Amino acid sequence: MVSVRVIRYLVVAWTLTLCGACQNIGPIAIDEGRSRYNHSIQNTAKDQTFVNIIRVYRHEPITFMDVTEVDASTTLSGTASGAVTNIGAKAGTSGGTLAGQVGSVAGGVTYAETPLIRYQPLLGQALVGQLATPVGPEQLAALYNSNWGIAPLLDLPLAFMTLDQDESFAALNIIAKLDSDAAITLAADKSELTTKDDKKAISLQKSQSKSQSANVTLEVTNKPATTGAKDALVVYLLPFHPHATRDRRSFEDERHNLQLWVRLLWIYSGSQQYSVNSRCRKLTTSYLEFLDRSLQTYSKKLALEKVRDCLPTSIELRTLPAPGGKDANLIYRAPVMRTYSALGILKNATEQPYPKFAFVSPEEYQQIRDLQWNRRHPGDMLSFYTLSEEHRGDISPSDEKSNAKFPEVERNVRNWITHSHQNDDLLLYDPRIFQANDFIRGNRRLGEHRRYILIVTDSHPPINAYVAQLYQSKWYYIDGDDEISQRNFQLISLFMTIMAVPPSSPPLTPAISVGGGG
């Protein structure tokens, strides 16, 4: 009878073990596995992006190794054992020692996890596709809607955004300033010029079909998807708020924003199909310059609303050439904007003469952070650093000639940086006395002083690093307290991800055992 009792103990122990497995193995597997895998993949993805930045900086090939799938099989096993001793003995004690029949029960649970991880290196056409495919207007608009700083969002992936590349920084700085004042918005769209070309092609196909046999089936299609359904990034001027308080400050902001919009129209004149009201004057470059001067020396005789009503409210930064045809407003049909690929973004950011990232020593890093115009309240920080002349370290012979030829512009920009008092002063070089050539040159010089990521190089490992790599006996890292560099590093990571090619391999189909049968 005693042995039967022991067997019952064993059965009860085994049943409790299995019930525990049925109730807890699933949640335990998620609790123990998901955060660990997520954290590891996130860290290794940061390391991969960072080491590829260093490789491009060192003029070496880059490589991507993606973790395409993680399947973790979990098992739970239980053991139970029992024993009976002194079988046949009678109950009693002898010298204080138990002398009767004795039984014992023991149990154990073993948890095991077997991960099955699939890596996929990018090779051949997939690698070329990810590295050489330019970023499109739709990707830029999506990132703009995700609240990234507009200066790095446009400066890092764009080869140019004006027909004259010397004017690119002037256009970029105006757009950044207007966006900071919530006076504009950006969206991806189909260019009106290429849309009209599509409509003409469709109309021509229809007219040709009428002259053919009635048995012919006409198939009308748009441009191939490879050109992109949306081939332009459009800048829209937002209207004045009709219920805004007309105090001096808001009125001055509206005047200045309208003046900057006129300058932007002037920069893009000849490449746009501007349409204005019939009662308004034609938007020639000379008239736009007149409007700029009038807004600069504003008097109440010039109503801002009337000026705005006679101005176009959008500018197309098209990536494709405009189709042929007669158009009095359109002089230049070349693409207005050209974007880099993923590899182009990294090369543009790291190569001389005008890199977007700065590779600096720990001492130089601290000096840049301590510059008065870079010391901002965390809530007021811009999305870039502005270097002093001595920290640039990339003055080319052409720059030296330019500085010698236009010393006053160089001096004015240096003073503008040094004496900037407000957070958005470094977005745009905007002297009160406007001269077109000086405005273009000055904003170019201001833009060339910008760096979006500070990468520290040192022979010793960092103490506090956001991401770090030991590469060819030298440490490269982004400081853990450098929020500007961290945010722009995330943006670079997103550019790399956006251009990623979906995996072509079929997913794994493992059998995952969670044990217990419950």
C-alpha positions in Angstrom: 0.0 0.0 0.0 2.9 2.3 0.7 4.3 1.9 -2.7 1.0 2.8 -4.2 1.1 6.1 -2.2 4.5 6.9 -3.5 3.4 6.3 -7.1 0.6 8.7 -6.5 3.0 11.3 -5.4 5.0 10.9 -8.5 2.0 11.2 -10.7 0.9 14.4 -9.0 4.4 15.9 -9.3 4.6 15.1 -13.0 1.1 16.5 -13.7 2.0 19.7 -11.9 5.1 20.0 -14.0 3.2 19.6 -17.2 0.5 22.0 -16.2 3.1 24.6 -15.4 4.6 24.1 -18.8 1.2 24.5 -20.5 0.4 27.7 -18.7 3.8 29.5 -18.8 6.1 28.3 -21.6 4.5 30.7 -24.3 4.7 33.9 -22.2 8.1 32.9 -20.8 9.5 32.5 -24.3 8.2 35.9 -25.4 9.4 37.6 -22.2 12.9 36.1 -22.4 13.4 36.2 -26.2 11.7 39.2 -27.8 13.5 42.0 -26.1 16.9 40.3 -26.2 16.7 39.7 -30.0 15.3 43.1 -30.6 18.1 44.8 -28.7 20.8 42.7 -30.3 19.5 43.3 -33.9 19.1 47.0 -33.2 22.7 47.3 -31.8 24.2 45.3 -34.7 22.3 47.4 -37.3 23.8 50.6 -35.7 27.2 49.1 -35.8 26.8 48.0 -39.5 25.7 51.5 -40.6 28.5 53.1 -38.6 31.3 50.9 -40.0 30.0 51.5 -43.5 30.4 55.2 -43.0 34.0 54.6 -41.8 34.6 52.4 -44.9 33.5 55.0 -47.3 35.6 57.6 -45.4 38.6 55.3 -45.8 37.7 54.7 -49.5 36.9 51.0 -49.0 34.0 48.9 -50.3 31.0 48.7 -48.1 29.0 45.5 -47.2 25.5 44.9 -45.9 24.6 41.7 -44.0 20.9 41.7 -43.1 19.2 39.6 -40.5 16.2 38.5 -42.5 14.6 36.1 -40.1 14.8 34.8 -36.5 13.0 31.7 -35.4 13.6 30.6 -31.8 12.5 27.1 -30.9 11.8 26.7 -27.2 11.5 23.4 -25.3 10.5 22.6 -21.7 11.2 19.2 -20.2 10.3 18.0 -16.7 11.6 15.1 -14.7 10.2 13.4 -11.6 11.7 10.5 -9.5 10.8 8.8 -6.3 12.2 6.1 -4.0 11.1 4.0 -1.0 13.6 2.7 1.5 13.5 0.3 4.4 10.7 -1.7 2.8 9.3 -4.1 5.3 10.5 -2.2 8.4 8.1 -1.4 11.2 7.4 2.1 12.3 9.3 3.1 15.4 12.4 4.8 16.6 15.7 3.5 17.7 18.1 5.8 19.4 16.2 8.8 18.1 16.6 7.6 14.4 13.6 7.1 12.1 13.4 3.3 11.6 10.2 3.0 9.6 9.5 2.8 5.9 10.7 6.1 4.1 9.6 7.5 0.7 11.1 10.5 -1.3 10.0 12.4 -4.4 12.2 14.7 -6.6 11.4 16.7 -9.8 13.1 19.0 -12.2 12.3 21.3 -15.1 14.7 22.2 -18.0 14.1 25.2 -20.3 16.0 25.4 -23.6 16.0 27.8 -26.5 17.4 27.0 -30.0 17.4 30.1 -32.3 17.5 29.7 -36.0 18.8 32.9 -37.6 19.1 33.7 -41.3 21.7 36.1 -42.5 21.6 37.4 -46.1 24.6 39.3 -47.5 23.8 41.7 -50.3 25.5 40.6 -53.4 25.3 41.2 -57.1 22.2 43.1 -58.4 20.7 43.4 -55.0 23.7 45.2 -53.7 23.9 47.5 -56.7 20.2 48.1 -56.5 20.4 49.3 -52.9 23.6 51.3 -53.3 23.0 52.9 -56.7 19.3 53.6 -56.8 18.6 57.3 -56.2 16.3 58.4 -53.4 13.0 59.5 -54.8 10.7 62.5 -54.0 8.2 60.2 -52.3 10.8 59.0 -49.8 11.9 62.5 -49.0 8.2 63.6 -48.5 7.6 60.6 -46.2 10.6 61.5 -44.1 9.6 65.1 -44.0 6.2 64.0 -42.7 8.1 62.1 -40.0 9.4 65.4 -38.5 13.0 65.2 -39.5 15.0 68.4 -39.7 14.6 69.8 -43.2 18.3 70.9 -43.5 19.8 67.4 -43.2 16.8 65.9 -45.0 17.6 67.9 -48.1 21.3 68.6 -47.8 22.4 65.0 -47.3 20.6 63.2 -50.2 20.6 66.0 -52.8 23.4 66.5 -55.3 21.7 69.8 -56.3 18.3 71.5 -56.0 18.8 74.4 -58.4 20.0 74.6 -62.0 23.0 76.7 -60.9 24.7 74.6 -58.1 26.1 77.8 -56.5 22.5 78.7 -55.7 21.7 75.4 -54.0 22.6 76.6 -50.5 20.7 79.8 -50.9 17.6 77.8 -51.9 18.1 75.3 -49.1 18.6 78.0 -46.5 15.5 79.9 -47.5 13.4 76.7 -47.5 14.8 75.8 -44.0 14.0 79.2 -42.7 10.5 79.3 -44.1 9.9 75.8 -42.7 11.1 76.9 -39.3 8.5 79.7 -39.4 5.8 77.2 -40.5 5.3 79.2 -43.7 5.7 76.3 -46.2 5.1 72.6 -46.5 6.6 69.9 -48.7 4.9 67.1 -50.6 5.7 64.7 -53.4 3.6 65.0 -56.5 3.6 64.4 -60.3 5.0 67.4 -62.1 2.4 69.4 -63.9 4.7 69.6 -66.9 5.1 65.8 -67.2 1.4 65.3 -66.4 0.5 67.4 -69.4 2.9 65.3 -71.6 1.2 62.1 -70.4 -2.2 63.6 -71.3 -1.0 64.5 -74.8 0.3 61.0 -75.3 -3.0 59.5 -74.2 -4.9 61.8 -76.5 -2.7 60.9 -79.4 -3.1 57.2 -78.8 -6.9 57.7 -78.7 -7.0 59.6 -82.0 -4.8 57.0 -83.7 -7.1 54.3 -82.5 -10.1 55.9 -84.2 -8.5 55.6 -87.6 -7.7 52.0 -87.1 -10.0 48.9 -87.4 -12.7 48.6 -84.8 -11.3 45.3 -83.8 -8.1 46.8 -82.4 -8.0 47.0 -78.6 -6.4 50.2 -77.3 -4.4 49.9 -74.1 -3.6 53.2 -72.5 -0.9 53.2 -69.9 1.0 55.9 -67.9 4.8 56.3 -67.8 6.7 53.2 -66.6 6.8 52.8 -62.8 10.6 52.9 -63.0 10.4 56.7 -63.5 8.2 57.1 -60.4 4.6 58.0 -60.2 5.6 61.2 -58.3 8.6 62.8 -59.9 8.8 66.2 -58.1 9.2 67.5 -54.6 6.8 70.5 -54.4 7.3 73.4 -52.0 4.0 75.0 -51.1 3.6 78.5 -49.6 1.0 78.4 -46.8 -1.5 81.2 -46.6 -1.5 83.9 -43.9 -3.7 83.0 -41.0 -6.9 85.1 -41.3 -7.4 85.2 -37.6 -3.8 85.9 -36.6 -3.2 88.8 -34.2 -1.9 91.7 -36.2 0.8 92.7 -33.8 4.1 94.1 -35.0 6.0 90.9 -34.6 3.6 88.6 -36.6 3.2 91.3 -39.3 7.0 91.6 -39.6 7.3 87.8 -39.8 4.8 87.7 -42.7 6.6 90.5 -44.5 9.9 88.7 -44.2 8.5 85.3 -45.1 6.9 86.8 -48.2 10.2 88.4 -49.1 12.0 85.1 -48.8 9.4 83.4 -51.0 10.0 86.1 -53.7 13.7 85.3 -53.5 13.0 81.6 -53.9 10.8 82.4 -57.0 13.7 84.5 -58.3 16.2 81.6 -57.9 13.9 79.2 -59.7 12.7 81.6 -62.4 13.0 80.2 -65.9 12.6 76.6 -64.7 9.0 76.8 -63.6 5.7 77.2 -65.3 4.5 80.2 -63.2 0.8 81.2 -63.6 -0.5 84.4 -62.1 -3.8 86.3 -62.1 -4.6 88.2 -65.3 -4.7 91.5 -63.3 -1.1 90.9 -62.0 2.2 91.7 -63.7 4.2 89.1 -65.4 6.8 87.5 -63.1 10.0 88.5 -64.8 13.3 88.4 -62.8 13.4 92.2 -62.9 9.9 92.4 -61.4 10.8 89.9 -58.7 13.8 92.0 -57.8 11.6 95.0 -57.6 9.2 93.2 -55.2 12.1 92.1 -53.1 13.3 95.8 -52.7 9.7 96.9 -52.0 9.2 94.4 -49.3 12.6 95.2 -47.8 11.6 98.9 -47.5 8.0 98.1 -46.7 5.4 100.8 -46.3 1.7 100.5 -45.6 1.0 101.4 -49.3 2.0 97.8 -50.2 -0.6 95.3 -48.9 0.9 92.0 -48.2 -2.2 90.1 -49.1 -2.3 91.7 -52.5 1.3 90.9 -53.2 0.8 87.3 -52.2 -2.3 87.0 -54.4 -0.1 87.9 -57.4 2.6 85.3 -56.6 2.7 81.6 -57.4 2.1 79.5 -54.3 4.2 76.4 -55.3 7.5 75.5 -56.8 8.3 72.1 -58.4 11.7 70.6 -57.7 11.3 68.0 -60.5 13.7 65.2 -61.0 12.9 64.6 -64.7 13.4 66.9 -67.6 10.4 68.9 -68.8 8.9 67.7 -72.1 9.4 69.8 -75.3 6.9 72.3 -76.5 6.2 76.0 -76.5 5.9 77.7 -73.2 6.7 81.3 -72.7 7.4 80.9 -68.9 9.7 77.9 -69.2 13.3 78.6 -70.3 15.2 75.7 -68.8 13.8 72.2 -69.2 16.6 70.3 -67.3 15.8 68.6 -64.0 15.8 71.0 -61.1 16.7 68.4 -58.5 19.0 65.4 -58.5 19.2 62.9 -55.6 22.0 60.6 -54.5 21.8 56.9 -54.0 22.5 55.3 -50.6 26.2 55.0 -51.5 26.2 58.6 -52.9 24.8 59.9 -49.6 27.7 58.4 -47.7 30.2 59.6 -50.2 28.7 63.1 -50.2 28.8 63.2 -46.4 32.4 62.1 -46.0 34.5 63.2 -49.0 36.3 66.5 -49.6 36.1 69.3 -50.3 32.8 69.9 -48.6 32.0 66.9 -46.3 28.8 66.9 -44.2 30.4 64.8 -41.4 33.4 65.9 -39.4 36.1 63.4 -38.2 37.7 65.1 -35.3 40.0 64.4 -32.3 38.5 64.5 -28.8 40.0 67.9 -28.2 38.5 69.3 -31.5 35.2 67.7 -30.7 35.0 69.5 -27.3 36.0 72.8 -28.9 33.3 72.6 -31.5 30.7 71.8 -28.9 31.9 74.7 -26.8 31.5 77.3 -29.5 29.0 79.8 -28.3 26.7 79.5 -31.3 26.6 75.7 -30.9 25.7 75.9 -27.2 22.0 75.9 -27.2 19.2 74.9 -24.9 18.3 71.2 -25.7 14.8 72.3 -26.8 16.3 75.0 -29.2 19.0 72.9 -30.8 19.4 73.0 -34.6 19.9 69.9 -36.6 23.6 70.6 -37.4 26.8 72.1 -36.0 28.4 75.2 -37.5 32.1 75.1 -37.5 34.5 78.1 -37.1 37.0 78.7 -39.9 39.9 77.1 -38.0 37.9 73.9 -37.4 36.9 73.3 -41.0 40.2 72.0 -42.1 39.1 71.5 -45.7 40.0 74.8 -47.4 40.7 74.0 -51.0 42.7 76.2 -53.4 39.5 77.3 -55.1 38.2 78.4 -51.7 41.3 80.4 -51.0 40.9 82.2 -54.4 37.2 82.8 -53.6 38.1 84.3 -50.2 40.7 86.5 -51.7 38.3 87.6 -54.5 35.4 88.3 -52.1 37.0 89.1 -48.8 34.0 91.2 -47.6 31.5 88.3 -48.1 33.8 86.0 -46.2 34.2 88.5 -43.4 30.5 89.2 -43.2 29.6 85.5 -43.0 32.2 85.0 -40.2 30.7 87.9 -38.3 27.2 86.6 -39.0 28.1 83.2 -37.4 29.9 84.7 -34.5 27.2 87.2 -33.6 24.2 85.0 -34.1 21.8 85.5 -31.3 18.7 83.6 -32.2 18.4 79.9 -32.9 17.5 80.3 -36.6 20.1 82.9 -37.5 22.4 80.0 -38.6 19.7 78.7 -41.0 20.0 81.7 -43.4 22.5 84.4 -44.1 20.2 87.4 -44.6 21.9 90.8 -44.4 19.6 93.8 -44.3 21.2 95.3 -47.4 20.4 92.7 -50.1 22.6 92.2 -53.0 21.9 89.1 -55.1 25.4 87.9 -55.7 26.5 88.5 -52.1 23.4 86.7 -50.9 24.2 83.6 -53.0 27.9 83.6 -52.0 27.2 84.2 -48.4 24.7 81.4 -48.0 27.0 79.1 -49.8 29.8 79.9 -47.4 27.4 79.5 -44.4 26.3 76.1 -45.7 29.8 74.9 -46.2 30.5 75.5 -42.5 27.8 73.0 -41.5 28.4 69.5 -40.1 25.6 67.1 -39.3 27.5 64.4 -37.5 30.7 64.7 -35.4 32.7 61.5 -35.4 35.5 61.3 -32.9 38.7 59.5 -33.7 41.0 58.3 -30.9 43.6 55.7 -30.1 41.8 54.9 -26.8 38.3 53.2 -26.5 35.5 55.7 -25.6 34.0 55.8 -22.2 30.5 57.1 -23.2 29.6 56.2 -26.8 26.4 56.1 -28.7 28.0 53.8 -31.3 31.7 52.9 -31.6 34.0 50.9 -33.9 37.6 49.8 -33.6 38.7 50.0 -37.2 42.4 49.3 -38.3 43.8 50.1 -34.8 41.8 53.3 -34.4 38.6 54.0 -32.5 35.7 55.9 -34.2 32.7 56.8 -32.2 29.7 59.2 -31.7 29.6 60.6 -28.2 26.7 59.5 -26.0 25.8 63.1 -25.2 25.7 64.3 -28.8 22.0 64.5 -29.6 22.5 66.3 -32.9 24.8 63.6 -34.3 22.6 60.8 -33.0 19.5 62.2 -34.7 21.3 62.6 -38.0 22.8 59.2 -37.7 19.3 57.8 -37.4 18.4 59.7 -40.5 21.3 58.1 -42.4 20.2 54.7 -41.2 16.7 55.3 -42.5 18.1 56.3 -45.9 20.0 53.0 -46.0 16.8 51.1 -45.0 14.5 52.9 -47.4 16.7 51.8 -50.3 17.0 48.2 -49.1 16.0 45.4 -51.5 13.4 43.0 -50.1 14.8 39.5 -49.5 14.1 37.0 -52.3 14.6 33.8 -50.2 11.5 32.1 -48.9 10.9 32.3 -45.2 11.9 29.5 -42.8 9.3 27.0 -41.7 10.6 25.6 -38.4 8.6 23.4 -36.1 8.6 25.2 -32.7 8.1 22.9 -29.7 6.8 24.5 -26.6 6.5 21.3 -24.7 4.0 20.1 -22.2 1.2 19.2 -24.7 -1.1 21.7 -22.9 
